[in-house]
Each structure stands twice: as C-alpha cells, then as structure tokens.
C-alpha cells in the first residue's frame, strides 16, 4: 500500500510540473491504458464463460408428455 502511495505522490509531483498540454497527453495515455486493460479483462471473461459453457451440457427442456414417460426415479 505504501508503494502505491509513493508512486501516486511522485506521479502527482511530476504531473504538476508539466504544462496543461502535457498533462492532457498523460491523461490520454492513462485512459488508453485503462481502456486496453478493460478490453483484455472482458475478453478473458468471455473466453472463460465460453469454455465453461462447452464443459457443461445445456439444460434439458422436455415437454410434459415426455416427462410423463420417464421412469419415476428420473422425474424427481
């Protein structure tokens, strides 16, 4: 936690020394990095969800008439 605070402090000190234009460039870069990270996390999540769906069979959807024909042990 202390290391994070130190990095933030150093970053702010350096940022304050820059012109407004340069500060905007830094902000743009940071926002770009965050956007890239979010895309990577979204892709990882989608990949996990897709692979999970491949390992789990889809739930069965039976009509009442089909359920009625099943043995009692399977119905419950």
BASEDREN-895118 format. One record per residue: x, y, z of N, C-alpha, C in turn. Coordinates in pm, whole numbers, plus 50000, padded with zeros to 5 digits. Each point is the difference from the previous one (the first is absolute). Layout:
BEGIN
XYZXYZXYZ...
//
This chain:
BEGIN
500834988150000499175011950000500875012550000501084999750078500895011650008500655002649864500364989349931500625001649868499035006949904498734996350005498995006349915499895014950031500005003450127499915014050039501235007749955501174993650009501235006549954499945002749850499554990349924499895001649855499025011249967498875000150068499015010549975500575013750034500715000950110500595012850042501025004849897500884991249958501015003649901499355003949868498994992449961499295003049876499365013850005499325003050110499365013150014501015011450001501104997950071501045010450004500535003049860500254989449924500515001849864498945005749907498794995650018498915004849916499795015050017500125004750121499815014350028501075008749934501134994249969501085007649935499765001649850499104992149946499755000349855499005011049963500095003949874499015009549947498654993049989498965007849982498664994449987499914990549880500665003649891500004991349881500634986450031501135000450070500694987550034499194991950102499355006850091499134993050095498884992949926499465006449898498944993849921500524987749928501235000649950500604988449934500144988350098500435003250121500134989650103498634994050031499015008450015498644995250027499504991149886500225004449878499594991949883500674986350002501294999950031500744987550004499464990750109499765005450118499484992050111498624994449965499155008249942498674995349962500084989149893500955001549909500214989749898500424986850066500925000850097500464987950069498874993350077499165007850064498864994650073499034993249903499755006349887499104994449899500544986549950501304999549974500624987549955499854989050105500225003750125499874990450109498584994750010499025008849989498604995850007499654990749885500515002849881499734991349885500604986250023501214999650054500664987350028499224992150103499535006850105499234993250103498674995149945499365007949915498744995849939500214987849912501094999849923500284988549915500294987650083500735001750110500294988750087498724994450060499125008950042498724995850059499154992749896499935005549878499234993549895500584986349966501324999249995500664987349969499694989750108500045004350128499684991050110498554995449992499105009449976498584996549991499754990549884500675002349887499834991349883500524986150031501214999050060500564986950028499184992750106499435007450096499144993750100498744994449936499475007449903498774995349936500264987549918501244997949955500324988049924500084987850090500375001950126500154988650090498704996350069499035008949997498724997250064498954997749892499324988750007498964997649900498845009850020499355003649893498865009050014498884993150078499235007650075498924993750076498964993849905499474988750044498994993449919498675007350010499335001149889498685006149998499054989549943499234994550090499094989449959498565005050010499184994649911498575002850006499394991350110498855004150051499344992350106499734985649957499674998249876499724986249953501264991550004501175006349972501264992650005500374996950146499745009450088500294997950142499134988850055498764999649957499074989750048500474986049962500734998749891500474986849953501264995550073500665009050073501244996550070499724991350121500984991450037499834992250124499905009550120499324995850104499775008450116501315005250061501034991850006501275003950061500625011949926499845000849871500585010649920499165012950008498694998450016499125011750006500345009050118500434994350109500245007750122501455000450023
//
